[in-house]
């Protein structure tokens, strides 16, 4: 369960939250199972935070820093996650149906079993991301302009030419 003080502080506004994070760099925010649906959290510093199984449906997460965060099973359905830093984040089992991840940094992210049904990931960085399968890719709406590591681009171009 989430630390209710952390949830209350985040809901009080991004400015207050980011100030608290700057003043308390050694505290790992615990927002696991928190209900954050529909909030405007644009620009929040959620690096290293625990958001395991959090509810962020239809939440504005533009420009949020989720680097090294745990978003295991987090519900990001229809969320706006543009220009988000997911570098080295755990997105295993995250639910991103209809989400817009355009411009986001997913480098080094664990994407095992993440649900990308009808999601848009354009002009994003997926280099070094792990555990992304053909089944997941087949559910994407678009992957245009995204940076893919290794042989991934060739494989996707052959199997899913409409995505690129």
C-alpha positions as CSV (number, residue, x, y, z in Angstrom):
1,X,0.0,0.0,0.0
2,X,1.1,3.5,-0.7
3,X,2.4,5.9,1.9
4,X,-0.6,8.1,2.3
5,X,1.6,11.1,3.2
6,X,3.4,10.7,-0.1
7,X,0.0,10.5,-2.0
8,X,-1.4,13.5,-0.2
9,X,1.8,15.5,-1.0
10,X,1.7,14.6,-4.7
11,X,-2.0,15.5,-4.9
12,X,-1.2,18.9,-3.4
13,X,0.6,19.9,-6.6
14,X,3.7,19.2,-8.6
15,X,5.5,22.3,-7.4
16,X,5.1,21.2,-3.7
17,X,6.0,17.6,-4.7
18,X,9.2,18.6,-6.6
19,X,10.3,20.9,-3.7
20,X,9.8,18.0,-1.2
21,X,11.8,15.7,-3.5
22,X,14.6,18.2,-3.7
23,X,14.7,18.6,0.1
24,X,14.5,14.8,0.7
25,X,16.6,13.1,-1.9
26,X,17.2,10.0,0.2
27,X,13.5,9.1,0.6
28,X,12.0,6.6,-1.9
29,X,8.4,7.7,-2.6
30,X,5.9,4.9,-2.1
31,X,2.9,5.4,-4.4
32,X,2.1,1.7,-4.8
33,X,-1.6,1.1,-5.3
34,X,-2.3,4.8,-5.2
35,X,-5.3,6.2,-7.1
36,X,-3.9,9.0,-9.2
37,X,-6.5,8.8,-12.0
38,X,-7.1,12.0,-14.0
39,X,-4.6,14.1,-12.2
40,X,-2.3,16.6,-13.8
41,X,1.2,15.5,-12.7
42,X,3.0,17.1,-15.6
43,X,6.7,17.7,-14.7
44,X,6.7,15.7,-11.5
45,X,9.9,14.1,-10.3
46,X,9.0,10.4,-9.7
47,X,12.5,9.1,-10.3
48,X,13.2,5.9,-8.2
49,X,9.6,5.9,-7.0
50,X,7.5,2.8,-6.3
51,X,4.3,3.0,-8.3
52,X,3.6,-0.7,-8.4
53,X,0.0,-1.3,-9.3
54,X,-0.8,2.4,-9.1
55,X,-3.9,3.8,-11.0
56,X,-2.9,6.6,-13.4
57,X,-5.7,6.2,-15.9
58,X,-6.2,9.4,-18.0
59,X,-3.5,11.1,-16.0
60,X,-1.3,13.9,-17.5
61,X,2.2,12.7,-17.0
62,X,3.9,14.9,-19.7
63,X,7.6,15.5,-18.9
64,X,7.5,13.3,-15.8
65,X,10.8,11.7,-14.7
66,X,10.2,8.0,-14.0
67,X,13.9,7.0,-14.3
68,X,14.6,3.9,-12.3
69,X,11.0,3.8,-11.0
70,X,9.0,0.7,-10.5
71,X,5.7,0.8,-12.5
72,X,5.0,-2.9,-12.3
73,X,1.4,-3.4,-13.3
74,X,0.6,0.3,-13.2
75,X,-2.5,1.3,-15.1
76,X,-1.6,4.1,-17.6
77,X,-4.6,3.6,-19.8
78,X,-5.3,6.6,-21.9
79,X,-2.7,8.6,-20.0
80,X,-0.7,11.3,-21.6
81,X,2.9,10.2,-21.2
82,X,4.7,12.4,-23.8
83,X,8.3,13.3,-23.3
84,X,8.5,11.1,-20.2
85,X,11.8,9.7,-18.9
86,X,11.3,6.0,-18.3
87,X,15.0,5.3,-18.5
88,X,15.8,2.0,-16.7
89,X,12.2,1.9,-15.3
90,X,10.4,-1.4,-14.6
91,X,7.2,-1.3,-16.7
92,X,6.6,-5.0,-16.5
93,X,2.9,-5.7,-16.9
94,X,2.0,-2.0,-17.1
95,X,-1.3,-1.3,-18.8
96,X,-0.8,1.4,-21.5
97,X,-3.9,0.9,-23.6
98,X,-4.5,4.0,-25.8
99,X,-1.6,5.8,-24.1
100,X,0.5,8.3,-26.0
101,X,4.2,7.8,-25.2
102,X,5.5,10.0,-28.0
103,X,8.9,11.5,-27.4
104,X,9.5,9.4,-24.4
105,X,12.8,7.8,-23.3
106,X,12.3,4.1,-22.7
107,X,15.9,3.2,-23.0
108,X,16.8,0.4,-20.7
109,X,13.2,-0.1,-19.6
110,X,11.9,-3.5,-18.8
111,X,8.8,-3.9,-21.0
112,X,7.9,-7.5,-20.2
113,X,4.2,-8.2,-20.7
114,X,3.4,-4.4,-20.9
115,X,0.1,-3.9,-22.7
116,X,0.5,-1.4,-25.6
117,X,-3.0,-2.0,-27.2
118,X,-3.6,1.0,-29.5
119,X,-0.8,2.9,-27.9
120,X,1.3,5.5,-29.8
121,X,5.1,5.5,-29.4
122,X,6.4,8.0,-31.9
123,X,9.8,9.6,-31.9
124,X,10.7,7.7,-28.7
125,X,13.9,6.1,-27.7
126,X,13.5,2.3,-27.1
127,X,17.2,1.5,-27.4
128,X,18.3,-1.0,-24.8
129,X,14.7,-1.7,-23.7
130,X,14.2,-5.3,-22.8
131,X,11.6,-8.0,-23.1
132,X,9.5,-6.3,-25.9
133,X,7.9,-9.0,-28.0
134,X,6.3,-9.3,-31.4
135,X,2.9,-9.7,-29.8
136,X,3.3,-6.5,-27.9
137,X,4.4,-4.7,-31.1
138,X,1.5,-6.0,-33.1
139,X,-0.9,-4.1,-30.7
140,X,0.8,-0.7,-31.2
141,X,-0.9,2.0,-33.1
142,X,2.3,3.6,-34.2
143,X,6.1,3.4,-33.7
144,X,7.0,6.0,-36.3
145,X,10.3,7.8,-35.9
146,X,11.3,5.8,-32.8
147,X,14.9,4.8,-32.1
148,X,15.3,1.0,-31.7
149,X,18.4,-0.7,-30.7
150,X,20.3,-3.6,-32.4
151,X,18.5,-5.6,-35.1
152,X,15.0,-4.5,-33.8
153,X,14.4,-2.0,-36.5
154,X,15.0,-4.5,-39.3
155,X,12.8,-7.1,-37.6
156,X,10.0,-4.6,-37.0
157,X,10.3,-3.2,-40.6
158,X,9.9,-6.8,-41.9
159,X,7.1,-7.9,-39.6
160,X,5.2,-4.7,-39.0
161,X,6.0,-2.2,-41.8
162,X,2.9,-0.1,-41.0
163,X,4.2,0.8,-37.6
164,X,7.3,2.6,-38.9
